């Protein structure tokens, strides 16, 4: 009898130097750094550089790397045409991102060059434009013209600038940097596996990244932060229109959700059996962000809601250790920096693309086709029946 590993759970596919997850200890290591050591301190360019080159850049390397992104932010005319057409159809932001990235092959000056050096240059051209695509599409869907990217701001700050044309609050920039660093890589998740699987055929980097975007769009992977924030606002609104506290309304909400056996966004994880370390890092980032921007009440209410839900989950499923995951505090941080929940998944992609590139490069170097087997469960010895005699 063949043992089936549904969803390839617990199957070790390959080796990687990029990240390590210890689900039992609640630990995440990014290229040798614990998440807590790296995410709140580094710029996003530093973390991308670390994943691609396996060391932190010095001052000269960082400035050159940062400048290379700045030089590759403007979108080709074809990309803008596609984004405008998508906006007219009111397509989801992740669909627009997927289609927009796919057009970037049209302006690749070395499309036939598949060397590692060419792929690293290609990666900069792609990642430099990710924020521009997301910000431009968001403005188009709001009936506004896109804002040209900055020629001086860093990767995170420029994205915030392109949304409204204003110099971003340093606290918001730091909050976004911490988020981008926190979710840039997370083992062999579905979108990373998709990117590596495509790259394993020796297909091009754009194809692998476009495939990964399609994977990230799914609500079981990248689509949960928006609903987590919606839950917080729903509970706060209920409290504002009743004579009950936020905690009391949270208890009513979770009891109803559990009775309906709804899937809870922001709680539980397939890997972590204790608290998701990314939730701790982003929880700290949220507290710092809201303290500096003056909206601590939202943070306080979110923490109260979290506490009530965790207690209810422990009572409902004792011993299961269902804890807060990254989506809960992702929602809080991204809302705090001024983003609409409808683009949360696209911002996730802006970050994860740096990890996808690193994995694609690893897969190219490994040069091994990913080709798992499947156990046949169908019938045998069927006989052909001519069309005229079929019932």
C-alpha positions in Angstrom: 0.0 0.0 0.0 1.5 3.3 -1.1 1.6 5.9 1.7 0.0 9.2 0.5 1.3 12.5 1.7 -1.7 14.7 1.0 -0.6 18.2 0.0 3.0 16.9 0.3 2.8 17.6 4.1 6.0 16.8 5.9 7.8 15.8 2.6 11.2 17.3 2.5 11.8 18.5 -1.1 15.2 20.0 -1.0 17.8 22.0 1.0 17.8 25.8 1.3 19.9 28.4 3.1 17.1 30.9 2.9 14.8 30.2 5.9 14.2 27.6 8.6 10.9 27.1 10.5 10.7 25.3 13.8 6.9 24.9 14.2 7.2 23.3 17.7 9.4 26.0 19.1 7.8 28.9 17.3 11.1 29.9 15.6 11.8 31.4 12.2 15.4 32.0 10.9 16.0 34.1 7.8 19.4 33.4 6.2 21.0 32.9 9.6 19.2 35.6 11.5 16.3 35.1 13.9 13.3 37.0 12.7 13.3 39.1 15.8 16.9 40.1 15.2 16.4 41.0 11.5 12.9 42.2 10.7 12.6 45.3 13.0 16.1 46.6 12.2 16.8 46.2 8.5 15.6 48.1 5.5 13.8 45.9 3.0 16.6 46.3 0.5 19.1 44.9 3.0 16.9 41.8 3.5 16.5 41.2 -0.2 20.3 41.6 -0.7 20.9 39.1 2.2 18.7 36.5 0.6 20.2 36.9 -2.9 23.9 37.2 -2.0 24.0 35.5 1.4 25.5 38.4 3.3 24.4 41.8 4.5 25.6 44.6 2.2 28.1 47.1 3.2 27.4 50.8 2.7 28.7 50.9 -0.9 26.9 47.7 -1.9 23.6 48.9 -0.3 23.7 52.2 -2.0 24.3 50.6 -5.4 21.6 48.0 -4.8 19.1 50.7 -3.6 19.9 52.8 -6.7 19.3 49.9 -9.0 15.8 49.6 -7.7 15.2 53.3 -8.1 16.3 53.1 -11.8 13.8 50.3 -12.5 10.5 51.7 -11.1 8.8 53.2 -14.1 6.3 51.0 -15.9 6.4 50.3 -19.7 3.5 51.7 -21.7 2.2 48.2 -22.4 2.0 47.5 -18.6 0.0 50.7 -18.0 -2.4 49.8 -20.9 -3.0 46.4 -19.3 -3.6 48.0 -15.8 -6.0 50.5 -17.2 -8.0 47.7 -19.0 -8.0 45.7 -15.8 -9.3 48.7 -13.8 -12.1 49.2 -16.3 -13.2 45.6 -15.7 -12.7 46.2 -11.9 -10.6 43.1 -11.6 -9.1 42.1 -8.2 -5.7 43.7 -7.5 -3.9 40.3 -7.5 -5.1 39.6 -11.0 -3.9 43.0 -12.1 -0.5 42.4 -10.5 -0.2 39.0 -12.2 -1.0 40.4 -15.6 1.1 43.5 -15.1 4.2 41.4 -14.1 3.7 39.2 -17.1 4.0 42.1 -19.5 7.5 42.9 -18.2 9.0 40.3 -20.4 8.3 42.8 -23.3 11.0 45.1 -22.0 13.6 42.6 -21.0 16.8 43.7 -22.8 18.5 40.3 -22.3 15.6 37.9 -22.5 17.8 35.1 -24.1 20.5 35.4 -21.4 19.8 32.9 -18.6 23.0 33.3 -16.7 22.9 33.9 -12.9 24.2 37.4 -13.4 21.5 38.2 -16.0 18.8 36.7 -13.7 19.9 38.9 -10.8 19.6 42.0 -13.1 16.3 40.7 -14.2 15.1 40.3 -10.7 15.9 43.9 -9.9 13.9 45.0 -12.9 11.0 42.9 -11.7 11.0 43.8 -8.0 11.6 47.5 -8.7 8.3 47.6 -10.5 6.2 45.5 -8.2 5.3 48.4 -5.9 4.6 50.6 -9.0 2.2 48.1 -10.4 0.3 47.7 -7.1 0.1 51.5 -6.4 -0.8 52.5 -9.9 -3.5 49.9 -10.1 -5.0 51.0 -6.8 -5.2 54.6 -7.9 -6.7 53.6 -11.2 -9.4 51.7 -9.4 -10.1 54.8 -7.3 -10.6 57.0 -10.4 -7.1 58.6 -10.0 -4.1 58.8 -12.2 -1.0 56.9 -11.1 1.8 58.9 -9.4 5.3 58.6 -10.9 7.7 56.8 -8.5 10.2 58.8 -6.4 13.8 59.0 -7.5 15.1 59.3 -3.9 12.9 57.3 -1.5 13.6 53.7 -0.5 11.6 50.7 -1.6 9.0 50.8 1.2 8.7 54.6 1.4 8.3 54.9 -2.3 5.4 52.6 -2.3 3.6 54.6 0.3 4.4 57.8 -1.6 2.9 56.4 -4.9 -0.4 55.8 -3.2 -1.1 59.4 -2.3 1.8 61.6 -3.5 2.7 62.6 0.1 6.0 62.2 1.9 5.3 59.1 4.1 5.4 59.2 7.9 8.7 57.7 9.1 6.7 55.5 11.6 4.6 54.2 8.7 7.7 53.5 6.7 9.3 51.6 9.6 6.1 49.6 10.1 5.9 48.7 6.4 9.6 47.8 6.3 9.2 45.4 9.3 6.2 43.8 7.6 8.0 43.3 4.3 11.0 41.8 6.1 8.8 39.5 8.2 7.0 37.8 5.3 9.7 37.8 2.7 10.4 34.1 3.0 8.8 31.2 4.9 10.1 27.8 3.9 8.5 25.8 1.2 5.1 27.5 1.3 2.7 27.0 -1.6 3.7 30.1 -3.7 7.4 29.3 -3.2 6.9 25.7 -4.1 5.0 26.9 -7.3 7.9 29.2 -8.2 10.5 26.5 -7.7 8.4 23.9 -9.6 8.2 26.2 -12.6 11.9 27.1 -12.4 12.8 23.4 -12.2 11.6 22.9 -15.8 14.3 25.6 -16.7 11.5 28.0 -17.5 12.2 31.7 -17.2 12.1 33.8 -14.0 9.0 35.9 -15.1 7.0 32.7 -15.7 8.0 31.4 -12.2 7.0 34.6 -10.5 3.7 34.9 -12.3 2.9 31.4 -11.3 3.7 32.2 -7.7 1.4 35.3 -7.8 -1.4 33.0 -8.9 -0.7 30.8 -5.9 -0.6 33.6 -3.5 -4.0 34.9 -4.6 -5.7 31.9 -3.0 -7.4 32.6 0.4 -5.8 29.6 2.0 -2.3 31.2 1.3 -2.2 34.9 0.9 -5.8 36.1 1.1 -6.4 36.1 4.9 -5.2 39.5 6.3 -8.1 41.5 4.9 -10.8 39.3 6.6 -8.9 39.5 9.8 -9.1 43.3 9.8 -12.7 43.1 8.8 -13.4 41.0 11.9 -11.8 43.6 14.2 -13.8 46.4 12.7 -17.0 44.4 12.9 -16.6 43.7 16.6 -15.6 47.3 17.3 -18.7 48.5 15.4 -20.9 46.1 17.3 -19.5 47.5 20.6 -20.1 51.1 19.4 -23.8 50.5 18.8 -24.5 48.3 21.9 -24.0 48.8 25.6 -21.3 46.1 25.6 -17.5 46.4 25.7 -15.2 45.3 22.8 -14.3 42.2 24.8 -17.9 41.3 25.4 -18.8 41.7 21.7 -15.7 39.7 20.8 -17.0 36.8 22.9 -20.4 36.9 21.2 -18.7 37.0 17.8 -16.3 34.1 18.4 -19.1 32.0 20.0 -21.2 32.5 16.9 -18.3 31.8 14.5 -17.4 28.6 16.3 -21.1 27.4 16.4 -21.2 27.9 12.6 -17.8 26.1 12.3 -16.4 29.0 10.3 -12.7 29.2 9.4 -11.0 31.9 11.6 -8.7 34.2 9.7 -5.8 35.3 11.8 -5.6 32.2 14.1 -4.1 28.8 13.7 -1.3 27.7 11.3 -0.4 24.5 9.4 3.2 24.6 10.6 3.3 26.4 14.0 2.0 24.5 17.0 2.8 27.5 19.3 2.5 31.2 18.6 3.6 32.3 15.2 6.9 34.2 15.7 5.8 36.6 12.9 2.8 37.6 15.0 5.1 38.6 17.8 7.3 40.7 15.6 4.4 42.4 13.9 2.6 42.8 17.2 5.5 44.8 18.4 5.6 46.7 15.1 1.9 47.5 15.5 2.3 48.8 19.0 5.2 51.0 18.1 3.4 52.3 15.0 0.1 53.2 16.7 2.0 54.8 19.6 3.7 57.1 17.2 0.7 57.8 15.1 -1.7 58.4 18.0 -4.3 55.7 17.5 -3.5 53.4 20.4 -7.2 52.6 20.9 -7.4 50.5 17.8 -4.3 48.5 18.9 -5.8 48.1 22.4 -9.1 46.9 21.0 -7.3 44.5 18.7 -5.4 43.0 21.6 -8.6 42.6 23.7 -10.2 40.9 20.8 -7.2 38.6 20.3 -7.2 37.6 24.0 -11.0 36.7 24.0 -10.6 34.6 20.8 -7.6 32.8 22.1 -9.4 31.9 25.4 -12.5 30.8 23.4 -10.4 28.6 21.2 -8.7 27.0 24.1 -12.1 26.2 25.7 -13.5 25.0 22.4 -10.5 22.8 21.4 -8.5 22.2 24.5 -4.9 21.2 24.0 -5.0 22.0 20.3 -2.8 25.1 20.9 -4.5 27.3 18.2 -2.6 30.6 18.4 -2.5 33.9 16.7 -0.9 33.8 13.3 0.8 36.3 11.1 -2.4 37.5 9.3 -3.9 39.0 12.5 -1.1 41.5 13.0 -0.4 41.9 9.3 -3.9 43.4 9.1 -3.2 45.7 12.0 0.1 46.9 10.7 -1.0 47.4 7.1 -4.1 49.3 8.2 -1.9 51.4 10.5 0.3 52.5 7.6 -2.7 53.6 5.7 -3.4 50.7 3.3 -6.8 49.5 2.2 -7.5 45.8 3.0 -8.3 45.1 -0.7 -4.6 45.4 -1.5 -3.2 43.5 1.5 -2.5 40.4 -0.6 -0.7 42.5 -3.3 1.5 44.0 -0.6 2.3 40.5 0.6 3.4 39.8 -3.0 5.7 42.8 -3.0 7.6 41.3 -0.1 7.4 37.6 -1.0 8.8 38.3 -4.5 12.2 38.8 -3.0 12.0 35.3 -1.5 10.7 33.8 -4.7 13.7 35.2 -6.6 16.1 33.6 -4.1 14.4 30.3 -4.3 14.2 30.4 -8.1 18.0 31.0 -8.2 18.5 28.1 -5.8 16.4 25.9 -8.0 18.3 26.9 -11.2 21.5 26.0 -9.4 20.1 22.6 -8.3 18.8 21.9 -11.8 16.5 19.1 -10.7 13.1 18.7 -12.3 10.3 18.6 -9.6 8.2 15.6 -10.6 6.3 13.9 -7.7 4.4 10.7 -8.2 0.7 10.0 -7.7 -1.1 6.8 -6.7 -3.7 5.6 -9.2 -7.2 5.2 -7.7 -9.2 4.7 -10.8 -10.7 1.6 -12.5 -8.8 -1.1 -14.6 -9.7 -3.2 -17.6 -12.4 -1.0 -19.1 -13.6 -1.9 -22.6 -14.2 0.5 -25.4 -17.9 1.0 -26.3 -18.6 2.6 -29.7 -20.5 5.9 -29.5 -23.7 4.4 -31.1 -24.0 1.7 -28.4 -23.4 3.9 -25.3 -26.4 4.4 -23.0 
